[in-house]
Amino acid sequence: MSPSHIHVPTDCGTVTEILSRVGDKWSVQVVVQLGEGPRRFNELRRIVSGISQRMLTLTLRGLERDGLVTRTVYPTIPPRVDYQLTGLGCSLLKTVRGLGEWAIANRQEILAARRRFDADEPGSETKDNLRQSDAA
């Protein structure tokens, strides 16, 4: 598809805002985990490696605000809270899984491209090593 055939919405700010929400590191991981079924907060915190309690709270609130996640509180002692993907969240999960499959399928090609790029960059480790061996 050539760039002239890509439709760019007039309200790019909205698109950027939505992509920022659904494309950030933590939202993607939370959506993938909730794709396995409802989860409790602490369960998500254990599963999503490296996320802080505060960041998980902010991420879940943002996903809930955008209609991607529901929060259900059960009247038990202590209260039980489950998070689950909505229909909209499930449709996002399909896209996220597709991106993940693409990344896996193209990983080797991307790594090779990075190696070629890094080898051609001035100041890269490879060029520095070549210069040092030439000087010796």
Secondary structure, DSSP 8 states (H G I E B T S, - for coil): --GGG----S-HHHHHHHHHHHHSHHHHHHHHHHTTS-EEHHHHHHHSTT--HHHHHHHHHHHHHTTSEEEEEE--SS-EEEEEE-HHHHHHHHHHHHHHHHHHHHHHHHHHHHHHHHHHSTT-HHHHHHHHHHH-
